[in-house]
Amino acid sequence: MTHRLSPWHQPPQRPKKLAQRKAERLARRAQYWGERLAAAGELGPEAVASVTFDRARKELDALPAEQRQRAFAALADVIDRVREAHAQ
């Protein structure tokens, strides 16, 4: 007599580990933004700035409210430093 365990007694068999899925998702996201930046680079610096802002906005919108406020403040500081460094 063969004894089979019920399905709920067997752990799920995942084809990929969750860490691998996350790494692949991050790689796809980086590739997507890299392709957008490369295409924008052919159009000029304004297009690159626009894509960079879009990326920053998407990343910041995904943060919780408190972290988002700190991130916006840090981004504003970085923009001020870039402006000061390149002002003539």
C-alpha positions as a LaTeX table, in Angstrom:
\begin{tabular}{lrrr}
\hline
Residue & $x$ (\AA) & $y$ (\AA) & $z$ (\AA) \\
\hline
Met1 & 0.00 & 0.00 & 0.00 \\
Thr2 & 1.44 & 3.34 & $-1.08$ \\
His3 & 1.01 & 6.33 & 1.15 \\
Arg4 & 0.61 & 9.68 & $-0.65$ \\
Leu5 & 0.68 & 12.95 & 1.15 \\
Ser6 & $-2.11$ & 15.41 & 0.57 \\
Pro7 & $-1.24$ & 18.45 & $-1.57$ \\
Trp8 & $-1.52$ & 20.79 & 1.40 \\
His9 & 1.18 & 18.80 & 3.21 \\
Gln10 & 3.68 & 19.33 & 0.41 \\
Pro11 & 5.57 & 22.60 & 0.13 \\
Pro12 & 5.07 & 24.49 & $-3.14$ \\
Gln13 & 7.65 & 23.78 & $-5.80$ \\
Arg14 & 8.74 & 27.10 & $-7.22$ \\
Pro15 & 10.54 & 26.96 & $-10.56$ \\
Lys16 & 12.58 & 30.01 & $-9.52$ \\
Lys17 & 13.56 & 31.34 & $-6.16$ \\
Leu18 & 11.99 & 34.63 & $-5.16$ \\
Ala19 & 15.40 & 36.33 & $-4.98$ \\
Gln20 & 16.09 & 35.27 & $-8.56$ \\
Arg21 & 12.73 & 36.65 & $-9.68$ \\
Lys22 & 13.46 & 39.96 & $-7.98$ \\
Ala23 & 16.92 & 40.15 & $-9.56$ \\
Glu24 & 15.46 & 39.46 & $-13.00$ \\
Arg25 & 12.75 & 42.10 & $-12.49$ \\
Leu26 & 15.35 & 44.68 & $-11.46$ \\
Ala27 & 17.49 & 43.75 & $-14.47$ \\
Arg28 & 14.52 & 44.19 & $-16.81$ \\
Arg29 & 13.75 & 47.58 & $-15.23$ \\
Ala30 & 17.37 & 48.70 & $-15.63$ \\
Gln31 & 17.38 & 47.55 & $-19.25$ \\
Tyr32 & 14.13 & 49.42 & $-19.93$ \\
Trp33 & 15.44 & 52.69 & $-18.52$ \\
Gly34 & 18.81 & 52.20 & $-20.22$ \\
Glu35 & 17.11 & 51.82 & $-23.59$ \\
Arg36 & 14.99 & 54.91 & $-22.96$ \\
Leu37 & 18.06 & 56.94 & $-21.97$ \\
Ala38 & 19.97 & 55.75 & $-25.04$ \\
Ala39 & 17.09 & 56.73 & $-27.33$ \\
Ala40 & 16.78 & 60.09 & $-25.57$ \\
Gly41 & 20.53 & 60.64 & $-25.91$ \\
Glu42 & 20.12 & 60.70 & $-29.67$ \\
Leu43 & 17.52 & 63.46 & $-29.37$ \\
Gly44 & 19.55 & 65.73 & $-27.11$ \\
Pro45 & 20.17 & 66.73 & $-23.51$ \\
Glu46 & 16.61 & 67.98 & $-22.92$ \\
Ala47 & 15.22 & 64.57 & $-23.81$ \\
Val48 & 17.73 & 62.88 & $-21.47$ \\
Ala49 & 16.69 & 65.25 & $-18.67$ \\
Ser50 & 13.03 & 64.47 & $-19.32$ \\
Val51 & 13.58 & 60.69 & $-19.20$ \\
Thr52 & 15.70 & 61.05 & $-16.06$ \\
Phe53 & 12.93 & 63.07 & $-14.38$ \\
Asp54 & 10.35 & 60.47 & $-15.43$ \\
Arg55 & 12.46 & 57.73 & $-13.89$ \\
Ala56 & 12.98 & 59.66 & $-10.65$ \\
Arg57 & 9.28 & 60.43 & $-10.43$ \\
Lys58 & 8.32 & 56.77 & $-10.93$ \\
Glu59 & 10.76 & 55.61 & $-8.26$ \\
Leu60 & 9.68 & 58.31 & $-5.80$ \\
Asp61 & 5.98 & 57.62 & $-6.32$ \\
Ala62 & 6.54 & 54.01 & $-5.29$ \\
Leu63 & 7.86 & 55.03 & $-1.86$ \\
Pro64 & 5.76 & 55.37 & 1.30 \\
Ala65 & 4.71 & 58.97 & 2.09 \\
Glu66 & 7.35 & 59.75 & 4.72 \\
Gln67 & 10.22 & 58.32 & 2.68 \\
Arg68 & 8.86 & 60.09 & $-0.41$ \\
Gln69 & 9.06 & 63.49 & 1.32 \\
Arg70 & 12.69 & 62.86 & 2.36 \\
Ala71 & 13.53 & 61.63 & $-1.14$ \\
Phe72 & 12.00 & 64.73 & $-2.77$ \\
Ala73 & 14.03 & 66.93 & $-0.41$ \\
Ala74 & 17.21 & 65.01 & $-1.27$ \\
Leu75 & 16.45 & 65.28 & $-4.99$ \\
Ala76 & 15.92 & 69.03 & $-4.67$ \\
Asp77 & 19.30 & 69.31 & $-2.90$ \\
Val78 & 21.01 & 67.36 & $-5.69$ \\
Ile79 & 19.43 & 69.57 & $-8.35$ \\
Asp80 & 20.62 & 72.68 & $-6.49$ \\
Arg81 & 24.17 & 71.28 & $-6.28$ \\
Val82 & 24.18 & 70.46 & $-10.02$ \\
Arg83 & 22.90 & 73.95 & $-10.84$ \\
Glu84 & 25.56 & 75.57 & $-8.64$ \\
Ala85 & 28.33 & 73.39 & $-10.07$ \\
His86 & 27.45 & 74.28 & $-13.65$ \\
Ala87 & 26.49 & 77.92 & $-13.19$ \\
Gln88 & 28.77 & 80.38 & $-14.94$ \\
\hline
\end{tabular}
